[in-house]
Amino acid sequence: MIPPQSLPMDVPIQRKSGLGSFSFSLVGVVGLLALIIAGATVWLLLTDPVTVAESVDSGEVTPLVRSLAGSIYAALVQLLKYL
């Protein structure tokens, strides 16, 4: 028979917080931002293809960025209204 452990169960385990956990959280934040921008770009391609086509044709990204920012802002406003 194996004797029971003599250590109590409520002993806190200290975890080292270092560069590894910081870089993992940084990668997660960058990935989340990339996902949001990619989703907004696809949404913009589906809802306003003329703006995307004009931006690609002229090489000027200002209208595209303005439309992306507007769609992300509108989505955030709707999300906050829902919450």
PDB file of N, CA, C and O in Angstrom, chain B, residues numbered from 101:
ATOM      1  N   MET B 101       0.838  -1.178   0.000  1.00  0.00           N
ATOM      2  CA  MET B 101       0.000   0.000   0.000  1.00  0.00           C
ATOM      3  C   MET B 101       0.886   1.244   0.000  1.00  0.00           C
ATOM      4  O   MET B 101       1.892   1.304   0.707  1.00  0.00           O
ATOM      5  N   ILE B 102       0.506   2.214  -0.785  1.00  0.00           N
ATOM      6  CA  ILE B 102       1.282   3.455  -0.900  1.00  0.00           C
ATOM      7  C   ILE B 102       0.774   4.434   0.150  1.00  0.00           C
ATOM      8  O   ILE B 102      -0.431   4.669   0.245  1.00  0.00           O
ATOM      9  N   PRO B 103       1.694   5.015   0.950  1.00  0.00           N
ATOM     10  CA  PRO B 103       1.252   5.981   1.973  1.00  0.00           C
ATOM     11  C   PRO B 103       0.764   7.272   1.315  1.00  0.00           C
ATOM     12  O   PRO B 103       1.277   7.661   0.267  1.00  0.00           O
ATOM     13  N   PRO B 104      -0.225   7.940   1.922  1.00  0.00           N
ATOM     14  CA  PRO B 104      -0.733   9.197   1.355  1.00  0.00           C
ATOM     15  C   PRO B 104       0.315  10.291   1.416  1.00  0.00           C
ATOM     16  O   PRO B 104       1.238  10.256   2.231  1.00  0.00           O
ATOM     17  N   GLN B 105       0.152  11.243   0.549  1.00  0.00           N
ATOM     18  CA  GLN B 105       1.069  12.384   0.512  1.00  0.00           C
ATOM     19  C   GLN B 105       0.922  13.197   1.784  1.00  0.00           C
ATOM     20  O   GLN B 105      -0.180  13.338   2.314  1.00  0.00           O
ATOM     21  N   SER B 106       2.011  13.722   2.265  1.00  0.00           N
ATOM     22  CA  SER B 106       1.961  14.520   3.489  1.00  0.00           C
ATOM     23  C   SER B 106       1.841  16.013   3.200  1.00  0.00           C
ATOM     24  O   SER B 106       1.745  16.813   4.130  1.00  0.00           O
ATOM     25  N   LEU B 107       1.845  16.395   1.930  1.00  0.00           N
ATOM     26  CA  LEU B 107       1.725  17.809   1.583  1.00  0.00           C
ATOM     27  C   LEU B 107       0.252  18.209   1.516  1.00  0.00           C
ATOM     28  O   LEU B 107      -0.565  17.463   0.977  1.00  0.00           O
ATOM     29  N   PRO B 108      -0.091  19.367   2.053  1.00  0.00           N
ATOM     30  CA  PRO B 108      -1.482  19.818   1.941  1.00  0.00           C
ATOM     31  C   PRO B 108      -1.794  20.216   0.497  1.00  0.00           C
ATOM     32  O   PRO B 108      -0.897  20.555  -0.274  1.00  0.00           O
ATOM     33  N   MET B 109      -3.056  20.168   0.155  1.00  0.00           N
ATOM     34  CA  MET B 109      -3.481  20.455  -1.213  1.00  0.00           C
ATOM     35  C   MET B 109      -3.530  21.949  -1.527  1.00  0.00           C
ATOM     36  O   MET B 109      -3.589  22.328  -2.697  1.00  0.00           O
ATOM     37  N   ASP B 110      -3.506  22.798  -0.509  1.00  0.00           N
ATOM     38  CA  ASP B 110      -3.626  24.225  -0.758  1.00  0.00           C
ATOM     39  C   ASP B 110      -2.290  24.952  -0.802  1.00  0.00           C
ATOM     40  O   ASP B 110      -2.237  26.163  -0.585  1.00  0.00           O
ATOM     41  N   VAL B 111      -1.227  24.239  -1.076  1.00  0.00           N
ATOM     42  CA  VAL B 111       0.076  24.877  -1.195  1.00  0.00           C
ATOM     43  C   VAL B 111       0.136  25.576  -2.546  1.00  0.00           C
ATOM     44  O   VAL B 111       0.001  24.916  -3.577  1.00  0.00           O
ATOM     45  N   PRO B 112       0.337  26.902  -2.572  1.00  0.00           N
ATOM     46  CA  PRO B 112       0.377  27.609  -3.860  1.00  0.00           C
ATOM     47  C   PRO B 112       1.643  27.251  -4.641  1.00  0.00           C
ATOM     48  O   PRO B 112       2.737  27.156  -4.085  1.00  0.00           O
ATOM     49  N   ILE B 113       1.460  27.062  -5.915  1.00  0.00           N
ATOM     50  CA  ILE B 113       2.589  26.782  -6.795  1.00  0.00           C
ATOM     51  C   ILE B 113       2.967  28.087  -7.485  1.00  0.00           C
ATOM     52  O   ILE B 113       2.145  28.698  -8.168  1.00  0.00           O
ATOM     53  N   GLN B 114       4.190  28.500  -7.306  1.00  0.00           N
ATOM     54  CA  GLN B 114       4.630  29.745  -7.924  1.00  0.00           C
ATOM     55  C   GLN B 114       5.131  29.448  -9.329  1.00  0.00           C
ATOM     56  O   GLN B 114       5.983  28.586  -9.540  1.00  0.00           O
ATOM     57  N   ARG B 115       4.584  30.176 -10.268  1.00  0.00           N
ATOM     58  CA  ARG B 115       4.998  30.030 -11.647  1.00  0.00           C
ATOM     59  C   ARG B 115       5.888  31.184 -12.021  1.00  0.00           C
ATOM     60  O   ARG B 115       5.674  32.323 -11.604  1.00  0.00           O
ATOM     61  N   LYS B 116       6.865  30.881 -12.794  1.00  0.00           N
ATOM     62  CA  LYS B 116       7.777  31.930 -13.245  1.00  0.00           C
ATOM     63  C   LYS B 116       7.126  32.685 -14.396  1.00  0.00           C
ATOM     64  O   LYS B 116       6.691  32.080 -15.377  1.00  0.00           O
ATOM     65  N   SER B 117       7.062  33.986 -14.275  1.00  0.00           N
ATOM     66  CA  SER B 117       6.573  34.792 -15.391  1.00  0.00           C
ATOM     67  C   SER B 117       7.787  35.445 -16.022  1.00  0.00           C
ATOM     68  O   SER B 117       8.483  36.254 -15.409  1.00  0.00           O
ATOM     69  N   GLY B 118       8.007  35.076 -17.228  1.00  0.00           N
ATOM     70  CA  GLY B 118       9.195  35.600 -17.887  1.00  0.00           C
ATOM     71  C   GLY B 118       8.904  35.958 -19.312  1.00  0.00           C
ATOM     72  O   GLY B 118       7.776  36.274 -19.688  1.00  0.00           O
ATOM     73  N   LEU B 119       9.937  35.901 -20.085  1.00  0.00           N
ATOM     74  CA  LEU B 119       9.843  36.288 -21.482  1.00  0.00           C
ATOM     75  C   LEU B 119       8.958  35.335 -22.278  1.00  0.00           C
ATOM     76  O   LEU B 119       8.306  35.749 -23.236  1.00  0.00           O
ATOM     77  N   GLY B 120       8.933  34.074 -21.891  1.00  0.00           N
ATOM     78  CA  GLY B 120       8.129  33.094 -22.613  1.00  0.00           C
ATOM     79  C   GLY B 120       6.648  33.390 -22.538  1.00  0.00           C
ATOM     80  O   GLY B 120       5.960  33.353 -23.558  1.00  0.00           O
ATOM     81  N   SER B 121       6.145  33.680 -21.357  1.00  0.00           N
ATOM     82  CA  SER B 121       4.717  33.970 -21.237  1.00  0.00           C
ATOM     83  C   SER B 121       4.371  35.322 -21.850  1.00  0.00           C
ATOM     84  O   SER B 121       3.281  35.489 -22.397  1.00  0.00           O
ATOM     85  N   PHE B 122       5.270  36.275 -21.768  1.00  0.00           N
ATOM     86  CA  PHE B 122       5.029  37.580 -22.388  1.00  0.00           C
ATOM     87  C   PHE B 122       4.981  37.456 -23.904  1.00  0.00           C
ATOM     88  O   PHE B 122       4.114  38.049 -24.547  1.00  0.00           O
ATOM     89  N   SER B 123       5.893  36.701 -24.474  1.00  0.00           N
ATOM     90  CA  SER B 123       5.912  36.567 -25.933  1.00  0.00           C
ATOM     91  C   SER B 123       4.694  35.789 -26.417  1.00  0.00           C
ATOM     92  O   SER B 123       4.178  36.062 -27.501  1.00  0.00           O
ATOM     93  N   PHE B 124       4.226  34.815 -25.619  1.00  0.00           N
ATOM     94  CA  PHE B 124       3.025  34.075 -26.000  1.00  0.00           C
ATOM     95  C   PHE B 124       1.812  34.993 -26.001  1.00  0.00           C
ATOM     96  O   PHE B 124       0.983  34.919 -26.907  1.00  0.00           O
ATOM     97  N   SER B 125       1.698  35.855 -25.000  1.00  0.00           N
ATOM     98  CA  SER B 125       0.565  36.775 -24.975  1.00  0.00           C
ATOM     99  C   SER B 125       0.686  37.827 -26.080  1.00  0.00           C
ATOM    100  O   SER B 125      -0.326  38.245 -26.642  1.00  0.00           O
ATOM    101  N   LEU B 126       1.885  38.251 -26.393  1.00  0.00           N
ATOM    102  CA  LEU B 126       2.093  39.209 -27.474  1.00  0.00           C
ATOM    103  C   LEU B 126       1.718  38.589 -28.819  1.00  0.00           C
ATOM    104  O   LEU B 126       1.102  39.252 -29.654  1.00  0.00           O
ATOM    105  N   VAL B 127       2.078  37.344 -29.031  1.00  0.00           N
ATOM    106  CA  VAL B 127       1.718  36.649 -30.266  1.00  0.00           C
ATOM    107  C   VAL B 127       0.206  36.502 -30.350  1.00  0.00           C
ATOM    108  O   VAL B 127      -0.369  36.634 -31.430  1.00  0.00           O
ATOM    109  N   GLY B 128      -0.435  36.233 -29.233  1.00  0.00           N
ATOM    110  CA  GLY B 128      -1.893  36.116 -29.224  1.00  0.00           C
ATOM    111  C   GLY B 128      -2.574  37.421 -29.582  1.00  0.00           C
ATOM    112  O   GLY B 128      -3.547  37.422 -30.336  1.00  0.00           O
ATOM    113  N   VAL B 129      -2.082  38.530 -29.056  1.00  0.00           N
ATOM    114  CA  VAL B 129      -2.673  39.839 -29.352  1.00  0.00           C
ATOM    115  C   VAL B 129      -2.461  40.201 -30.822  1.00  0.00           C
ATOM    116  O   VAL B 129      -3.380  40.694 -31.476  1.00  0.00           O
ATOM    117  N   VAL B 130      -1.276  39.965 -31.337  1.00  0.00           N
ATOM    118  CA  VAL B 130      -0.998  40.259 -32.746  1.00  0.00           C
ATOM    119  C   VAL B 130      -1.856  39.371 -33.645  1.00  0.00           C
ATOM    120  O   VAL B 130      -2.365  39.830 -34.668  1.00  0.00           O
ATOM    121  N   GLY B 131      -2.017  38.113 -33.271  1.00  0.00           N
ATOM    122  CA  GLY B 131      -2.869  37.215 -34.049  1.00  0.00           C
ATOM    123  C   GLY B 131      -4.322  37.639 -34.035  1.00  0.00           C
ATOM    124  O   GLY B 131      -5.009  37.549 -35.052  1.00  0.00           O
ATOM    125  N   LEU B 132      -4.795  38.104 -32.885  1.00  0.00           N
ATOM    126  CA  LEU B 132      -6.174  38.567 -32.781  1.00  0.00           C
ATOM    127  C   LEU B 132      -6.397  39.820 -33.636  1.00  0.00           C
ATOM    128  O   LEU B 132      -7.423  39.940 -34.304  1.00  0.00           O
ATOM    129  N   LEU B 133      -5.449  40.740 -33.615  1.00  0.00           N
ATOM    130  CA  LEU B 133      -5.559  41.936 -34.456  1.00  0.00           C
ATOM    131  C   LEU B 133      -5.533  41.580 -35.938  1.00  0.00           C
ATOM    132  O   LEU B 133      -6.277  42.157 -36.732  1.00  0.00           O
ATOM    133  N   ALA B 134      -4.678  40.632 -36.311  1.00  0.00           N
ATOM    134  CA  ALA B 134      -4.628  40.203 -37.710  1.00  0.00           C
ATOM    135  C   ALA B 134      -5.937  39.547 -38.127  1.00  0.00           C
ATOM    136  O   ALA B 134      -6.398  39.734 -39.253  1.00  0.00           O
ATOM    137  N   LEU B 135      -6.534  38.780 -37.221  1.00  0.00           N
ATOM    138  CA  LEU B 135      -7.812  38.146 -37.513  1.00  0.00           C
ATOM    139  C   LEU B 135      -8.917  39.181 -37.700  1.00  0.00           C
ATOM    140  O   LEU B 135      -9.749  39.048 -38.597  1.00  0.00           O
ATOM    141  N   ILE B 136      -8.928  40.203 -36.862  1.00  0.00           N
ATOM    142  CA  ILE B 136      -9.936  41.256 -36.976  1.00  0.00           C
ATOM    143  C   ILE B 136      -9.786  42.018 -38.293  1.00  0.00           C
ATOM    144  O   ILE B 136     -10.774  42.286 -38.977  1.00  0.00           O
ATOM    145  N   ILE B 137      -8.557  42.363 -38.640  1.00  0.00           N
ATOM    146  CA  ILE B 137      -8.324  43.109 -39.877  1.00  0.00           C
ATOM    147  C   ILE B 137      -8.647  42.246 -41.095  1.00  0.00           C
ATOM    148  O   ILE B 137      -9.214  42.746 -42.067  1.00  0.00           O
ATOM    149  N   ALA B 138      -8.297  40.963 -41.059  1.00  0.00           N
ATOM    150  CA  ALA B 138      -8.609  40.078 -42.185  1.00  0.00           C
ATOM    151  C   ALA B 138     -10.118  39.905 -42.343  1.00  0.00           C
ATOM    152  O   ALA B 138     -10.640  39.916 -43.457  1.00  0.00           O
ATOM    153  N   GLY B 139     -10.806  39.744 -41.222  1.00  0.00           N
ATOM    154  CA  GLY B 139     -12.260  39.623 -41.294  1.00  0.00           C
ATOM    155  C   GLY B 139     -12.917  40.883 -41.824  1.00  0.00           C
ATOM    156  O   GLY B 139     -13.856  40.813 -42.617  1.00  0.00           O
ATOM    157  N   ALA B 140     -12.427  42.033 -41.388  1.00  0.00           N
ATOM    158  CA  ALA B 140     -12.983  43.298 -41.877  1.00  0.00           C
ATOM    159  C   ALA B 140     -12.683  43.486 -43.360  1.00  0.00           C
ATOM    160  O   ALA B 140     -13.499  44.051 -44.087  1.00  0.00           O
ATOM    161  N   THR B 141     -11.537  43.024 -43.811  1.00  0.00           N
ATOM    162  CA  THR B 141     -11.204  43.139 -45.230  1.00  0.00           C
ATOM    163  C   THR B 141     -12.130  42.269 -46.079  1.00  0.00           C
ATOM    164  O   THR B 141     -12.604  42.704 -47.128  1.00  0.00           O
ATOM    165  N   VAL B 142     -12.383  41.056 -45.632  1.00  0.00           N
ATOM    166  CA  VAL B 142     -13.303  40.181 -46.360  1.00  0.00           C
ATOM    167  C   VAL B 142     -14.706  40.783 -46.354  1.00  0.00           C
ATOM    168  O   VAL B 142     -15.401  40.758 -47.369  1.00  0.00           O
ATOM    169  N   TRP B 143     -15.117  41.323 -45.212  1.00  0.00           N
ATOM    170  CA  TRP B 143     -16.431  41.960 -45.134  1.00  0.00           C
ATOM    171  C   TRP B 143     -16.516  43.147 -46.097  1.00  0.00           C
ATOM    172  O   TRP B 143     -17.531  43.350 -46.763  1.00  0.00           O
ATOM    173  N   LEU B 144     -15.451  43.912 -46.157  1.00  0.00           N
ATOM    174  CA  LEU B 144     -15.426  45.062 -47.058  1.00  0.00           C
ATOM    175  C   LEU B 144     -15.437  44.621 -48.525  1.00  0.00           C
ATOM    176  O   LEU B 144     -16.063  45.269 -49.364  1.00  0.00           O
ATOM    177  N   LEU B 145     -14.755  43.534 -48.830  1.00  0.00           N
ATOM    178  CA  LEU B 145     -14.786  43.006 -50.193  1.00  0.00           C
ATOM    179  C   LEU B 145     -16.190  42.577 -50.596  1.00  0.00           C
ATOM    180  O   LEU B 145     -16.580  42.719 -51.755  1.00  0.00           O
ATOM    181  N   LEU B 146     -16.946  42.054 -49.637  1.00  0.00           N
ATOM    182  CA  LEU B 146     -18.295  41.599 -49.945  1.00  0.00           C
ATOM    183  C   LEU B 146     -19.306  42.744 -49.981  1.00  0.00           C
ATOM    184  O   LEU B 146     -20.235  42.726 -50.788  1.00  0.00           O
ATOM    185  N   THR B 147     -19.129  43.732 -49.115  1.00  0.00           N
ATOM    186  CA  THR B 147     -20.133  44.792 -49.006  1.00  0.00           C
ATOM    187  C   THR B 147     -19.831  46.030 -49.836  1.00  0.00           C
ATOM    188  O   THR B 147     -20.750  46.729 -50.262  1.00  0.00           O
ATOM    189  N   ASP B 148     -18.549  46.311 -50.072  1.00  0.00           N
ATOM    190  CA  ASP B 148     -18.186  47.520 -50.820  1.00  0.00           C
ATOM    191  C   ASP B 148     -17.033  47.212 -51.782  1.00  0.00           C
ATOM    192  O   ASP B 148     -15.921  47.704 -51.588  1.00  0.00           O
ATOM    193  N   PRO B 149     -17.286  46.413 -52.805  1.00  0.00           N
ATOM    194  CA  PRO B 149     -16.192  46.020 -53.709  1.00  0.00           C
ATOM    195  C   PRO B 149     -15.666  47.171 -54.568  1.00  0.00           C
ATOM    196  O   PRO B 149     -14.536  47.115 -55.053  1.00  0.00           O
ATOM    197  N   VAL B 150     -16.472  48.205 -54.756  1.00  0.00           N
ATOM    198  CA  VAL B 150     -16.029  49.334 -55.590  1.00  0.00           C
ATOM    199  C   VAL B 150     -14.872  50.073 -54.910  1.00  0.00           C
ATOM    200  O   VAL B 150     -13.898  50.438 -55.567  1.00  0.00           O
ATOM    201  N   THR B 151     -14.976  50.293 -53.605  1.00  0.00           N
ATOM    202  CA  THR B 151     -13.900  50.969 -52.874  1.00  0.00           C
ATOM    203  C   THR B 151     -12.618  50.158 -52.922  1.00  0.00           C
ATOM    204  O   THR B 151     -11.532  50.709 -53.104  1.00  0.00           O
ATOM    205  N   VAL B 152     -12.744  48.850 -52.759  1.00  0.00           N
ATOM    206  CA  VAL B 152     -11.563  47.990 -52.801  1.00  0.00           C
ATOM    207  C   VAL B 152     -10.949  48.010 -54.194  1.00  0.00           C
ATOM    208  O   VAL B 152      -9.730  48.104 -54.335  1.00  0.00           O
ATOM    209  N   ALA B 153     -11.780  47.924 -55.217  1.00  0.00           N
ATOM    210  CA  ALA B 153     -11.263  47.927 -56.591  1.00  0.00           C
ATOM    211  C   ALA B 153     -10.588  49.250 -56.932  1.00  0.00           C
ATOM    212  O   ALA B 153      -9.537  49.261 -57.573  1.00  0.00           O
ATOM    213  N   GLU B 154     -11.176  50.358 -56.512  1.00  0.00           N
ATOM    214  CA  GLU B 154     -10.564  51.665 -56.782  1.00  0.00           C
ATOM    215  C   GLU B 154      -9.238  51.812 -56.041  1.00  0.00           C
ATOM    216  O   GLU B 154      -8.284  52.371 -56.583  1.00  0.00           O
ATOM    217  N   SER B 155      -9.171  51.318 -54.815  1.00  0.00           N
ATOM    218  CA  SER B 155      -7.925  51.407 -54.055  1.00  0.00           C
ATOM    219  C   SER B 155      -6.834  50.561 -54.689  1.00  0.00           C
ATOM    220  O   SER B 155      -5.679  50.981 -54.760  1.00  0.00           O
ATOM    221  N   VAL B 156      -7.195  49.379 -55.146  1.00  0.00           N
ATOM    222  CA  VAL B 156      -6.198  48.515 -55.792  1.00  0.00           C
ATOM    223  C   VAL B 156      -5.763  49.108 -57.129  1.00  0.00           C
ATOM    224  O   VAL B 156      -4.584  49.056 -57.479  1.00  0.00           O
ATOM    225  N   ASP B 157      -6.707  49.667 -57.871  1.00  0.00           N
ATOM    226  CA  ASP B 157      -6.395  50.227 -59.186  1.00  0.00           C
ATOM    227  C   ASP B 157      -5.502  51.450 -59.079  1.00  0.00           C
ATOM    228  O   ASP B 157      -4.536  51.592 -59.829  1.00  0.00           O
ATOM    229  N   SER B 158      -5.828  52.336 -58.141  1.00  0.00           N
ATOM    230  CA  SER B 158      -5.043  53.574 -58.032  1.00  0.00           C
ATOM    231  C   SER B 158      -3.786  53.407 -57.193  1.00  0.00           C
ATOM    232  O   SER B 158      -2.878  54.233 -57.280  1.00  0.00           O
ATOM    233  N   GLY B 159      -3.714  52.371 -56.393  1.00  0.00           N
ATOM    234  CA  GLY B 159      -2.550  52.178 -55.527  1.00  0.00           C
ATOM    235  C   GLY B 159      -2.611  53.011 -54.266  1.00  0.00           C
ATOM    236  O   GLY B 159      -1.674  52.997 -53.467  1.00  0.00           O
ATOM    237  N   GLU B 160      -3.684  53.724 -54.078  1.00  0.00           N
ATOM    238  CA  GLU B 160      -3.851  54.565 -52.900  1.00  0.00           C
ATOM    239  C   GLU B 160      -4.654  53.786 -51.857  1.00  0.00           C
ATOM    240  O   GLU B 160      -5.752  53.304 -52.138  1.00  0.00           O
ATOM    241  N   VAL B 161      -4.101  53.671 -50.671  1.00  0.00           N
ATOM    242  CA  VAL B 161      -4.743  52.846 -49.648  1.00  0.00           C
ATOM    243  C   VAL B 161      -5.598  53.643 -48.668  1.00  0.00           C
ATOM    244  O   VAL B 161      -6.250  53.057 -47.803  1.00  0.00           O
ATOM    245  N   THR B 162      -5.604  54.946 -48.788  1.00  0.00           N
ATOM    246  CA  THR B 162      -6.349  55.769 -47.835  1.00  0.00           C
ATOM    247  C   THR B 162      -7.847  55.462 -47.828  1.00  0.00           C
ATOM    248  O   THR B 162      -8.409  55.318 -46.742  1.00  0.00           O
ATOM    249  N   PRO B 163      -8.525  55.355 -48.971  1.00  0.00           N
ATOM    250  CA  PRO B 163      -9.953  55.017 -48.907  1.00  0.00           C
ATOM    251  C   PRO B 163     -10.201  53.628 -48.328  1.00  0.00           C
ATOM    252  O   PRO B 163     -11.187  53.405 -47.626  1.00  0.00           O
ATOM    253  N   LEU B 164      -9.299  52.698 -48.630  1.00  0.00           N
ATOM    254  CA  LEU B 164      -9.447  51.345 -48.106  1.00  0.00           C
ATOM    255  C   LEU B 164      -9.280  51.323 -46.594  1.00  0.00           C
ATOM    256  O   LEU B 164     -10.059  50.675 -45.895  1.00  0.00           O
ATOM    257  N   VAL B 165      -8.279  52.021 -46.084  1.00  0.00           N
ATOM    258  CA  VAL B 165      -8.052  52.077 -44.644  1.00  0.00           C
ATOM    259  C   VAL B 165      -9.205  52.802 -43.956  1.00  0.00           C
ATOM    260  O   VAL B 165      -9.635  52.401 -42.874  1.00  0.00           O
ATOM    261  N   ARG B 166      -9.700  53.853 -44.571  1.00  0.00           N
ATOM    262  CA  ARG B 166     -10.828  54.591 -44.005  1.00  0.00           C
ATOM    263  C   ARG B 166     -12.076  53.706 -43.924  1.00  0.00           C
ATOM    264  O   ARG B 166     -12.796  53.727 -42.926  1.00  0.00           O
ATOM    265  N   SER B 167     -12.322  52.934 -44.979  1.00  0.00           N
ATOM    266  CA  SER B 167     -13.475  52.031 -44.981  1.00  0.00           C
ATOM    267  C   SER B 167     -13.294  50.898 -43.977  1.00  0.00           C
ATOM    268  O   SER B 167     -14.246  50.508 -43.301  1.00  0.00           O
ATOM    269  N   LEU B 168     -12.075  50.368 -43.879  1.00  0.00           N
ATOM    270  CA  LEU B 168     -11.801  49.326 -42.889  1.00  0.00           C
ATOM    271  C   LEU B 168     -12.014  49.839 -41.472  1.00  0.00           C
ATOM    272  O   LEU B 168     -12.637  49.168 -40.649  1.00  0.00           O
ATOM    273  N   ALA B 169     -11.497  51.028 -41.194  1.00  0.00           N
ATOM    274  CA  ALA B 169     -11.660  51.597 -39.851  1.00  0.00           C
ATOM    275  C   ALA B 169     -13.133  51.845 -39.555  1.00  0.00           C
ATOM    276  O   ALA B 169     -13.592  51.607 -38.437  1.00  0.00           O
ATOM    277  N   GLY B 170     -13.871  52.320 -40.545  1.00  0.00           N
ATOM    278  CA  GLY B 170     -15.297  52.555 -40.340  1.00  0.00           C
ATOM    279  C   GLY B 170     -16.065  51.275 -40.075  1.00  0.00           C
ATOM    280  O   GLY B 170     -16.956  51.253 -39.226  1.00  0.00           O
ATOM    281  N   SER B 171     -15.730  50.198 -40.793  1.00  0.00           N
ATOM    282  CA  SER B 171     -16.444  48.938 -40.578  1.00  0.00           C
ATOM    283  C   SER B 171     -16.075  48.310 -39.232  1.00  0.00           C
ATOM    284  O   SER B 171     -16.932  47.731 -38.564  1.00  0.00           O
ATOM    285  N   ILE B 172     -14.808  48.419 -38.831  1.00  0.00           N
ATOM    286  CA  ILE B 172     -14.416  47.892 -37.509  1.00  0.00           C
ATOM    287  C   ILE B 172     -15.074  48.709 -36.408  1.00  0.00           C
ATOM    288  O   ILE B 172     -15.527  48.153 -35.408  1.00  0.00           O
ATOM    289  N   TYR B 173     -15.129  50.020 -36.585  1.00  0.00           N
ATOM    290  CA  TYR B 173     -15.780  50.878 -35.592  1.00  0.00           C
ATOM    291  C   TYR B 173     -17.268  50.556 -35.483  1.00  0.00           C
ATOM    292  O   TYR B 173     -17.811  50.479 -34.381  1.00  0.00           O
ATOM    293  N   ALA B 174     -17.913  50.371 -36.605  1.00  0.00           N
ATOM    294  CA  ALA B 174     -19.347  50.048 -36.581  1.00  0.00           C
ATOM    295  C   ALA B 174     -19.601  48.699 -35.916  1.00  0.00           C
ATOM    296  O   ALA B 174     -20.577  48.534 -35.184  1.00  0.00           O
ATOM    297  N   ALA B 175     -18.721  47.738 -36.173  1.00  0.00           N
ATOM    298  CA  ALA B 175     -18.870  46.425 -35.537  1.00  0.00           C
ATOM    299  C   ALA B 175     -18.671  46.519 -34.022  1.00  0.00           C
ATOM    300  O   ALA B 175     -19.385  45.867 -33.260  1.00  0.00           O
ATOM    301  N   LEU B 176     -17.706  47.323 -33.590  1.00  0.00           N
ATOM    302  CA  LEU B 176     -17.482  47.496 -32.147  1.00  0.00           C
ATOM    303  C   LEU B 176     -18.656  48.201 -31.481  1.00  0.00           C
ATOM    304  O   LEU B 176     -19.033  47.851 -30.363  1.00  0.00           O
ATOM    305  N   VAL B 177     -19.235  49.185 -32.153  1.00  0.00           N
ATOM    306  CA  VAL B 177     -20.385  49.889 -31.597  1.00  0.00           C
ATOM    307  C   VAL B 177     -21.555  48.922 -31.449  1.00  0.00           C
ATOM    308  O   VAL B 177     -22.229  48.920 -30.419  1.00  0.00           O
ATOM    309  N   GLN B 178     -21.799  48.108 -32.456  1.00  0.00           N
ATOM    310  CA  GLN B 178     -22.886  47.135 -32.379  1.00  0.00           C
ATOM    311  C   GLN B 178     -22.624  46.103 -31.281  1.00  0.00           C
ATOM    312  O   GLN B 178     -23.549  45.689 -30.583  1.00  0.00           O
ATOM    313  N   LEU B 179     -21.363  45.690 -31.129  1.00  0.00           N
ATOM    314  CA  LEU B 179     -21.029  44.733 -30.071  1.00  0.00           C
ATOM    315  C   LEU B 179     -21.253  45.336 -28.693  1.00  0.00           C
ATOM    316  O   LEU B 179     -21.771  44.669 -27.797  1.00  0.00           O
ATOM    317  N   LEU B 180     -20.865  46.594 -28.518  1.00  0.00           N
ATOM    318  CA  LEU B 180     -21.065  47.239 -27.217  1.00  0.00           C
ATOM    319  C   LEU B 180     -22.538  47.480 -26.931  1.00  0.00           C
ATOM    320  O   LEU B 180     -22.954  47.425 -25.774  1.00  0.00           O
ATOM    321  N   LYS B 181     -23.339  47.748 -27.964  1.00  0.00           N
ATOM    322  CA  LYS B 181     -24.769  47.880 -27.766  1.00  0.00           C
ATOM    323  C   LYS B 181     -25.387  46.554 -27.320  1.00  0.00           C
ATOM    324  O   LYS B 181     -26.304  46.526 -26.499  1.00  0.00           O
ATOM    325  N   TYR B 182     -24.872  45.466 -27.873  1.00  0.00           N
ATOM    326  CA  TYR B 182     -25.371  44.148 -27.528  1.00  0.00           C
ATOM    327  C   TYR B 182     -25.034  43.786 -26.086  1.00  0.00           C
ATOM    328  O   TYR B 182     -25.844  43.187 -25.378  1.00  0.00           O
ATOM    329  N   LEU B 183     -23.836  44.155 -25.663  1.00  0.00           N
ATOM    330  CA  LEU B 183     -23.410  43.832 -24.300  1.00  0.00           C
ATOM    331  C   LEU B 183     -24.071  44.774 -23.333  1.00  0.00           C
ATOM    332  O   LEU B 183     -23.849  44.677 -22.126  1.00  0.00           O
TER     333      LEU B 183
END
